[in-house]
Amino acid sequence: MGAVKILISCGLLLTALAACQAPNAEQQGAQRATDPSRSQPVAAHRSPSKPGASVTLDYDLLTTPVVGQALEIRLTLLPGSSADRLQVTVSAGAGMIIDQGAEPMNRSPVTAGVAAVHTLVVIPQQTGRSYVNVFAAMEHAGMSMMRSFAIPIQVGPVAATQHKPLPIDAQGRPIISMPAVEEP
């Protein structure tokens, strides 16, 4: 019985080590295409999203977001698989207006690992956090899969959250109340 446990443990360990060495989508996305003639981004990010079409989104904010001033965003979409067509549409959330780049981007055919770059110019209308939404639809053999991304854009400083002071006990230590549930 002990030999079986050791054998199973060794198998799991080898599987975990093999998975660590295999390149993942983030490592492959790090080799994305960029245009060296463009200005360097102020911020570069990868947008998390729900499962869907086999595409990842990296985005670069090329200037600092300021109310009323144009903000250029470079979107880099990296397909994880080949497809007949990739269509990308963008929309702006509350507090943001799309100035340039609102027209849908279409690529046909799509090759896995070959980046599609789209530049977008938005104008923030208020301070605080706003979002630009990106929708990527991939079509292959008559089937369509979609993936949506939300790009958070912070305009101005992040508002500090105010916490009420904690009560202090007789020794001067803070009292932290924890909710309790009594079971009958």
Buried (B, 14 or more C-beta within 10 A) or exposed (E): EEEEEEEEEEEEEEEEEEEEEEEEEEEBBEEBEBEEEEEEBEBBEBBEBEEBBBBBBBBBBBBEBEEEEEBBBBBBBBBBBBBBBBBBBBEBBEBBEBBEBBEEBEBEEBEEBEBBBBBBBBBBBEBBBBBBBBBBBBBBEEEEBEBBBEBEBBBEEEEEEEEEEEEEEEEEEEEEEEEEEEEE
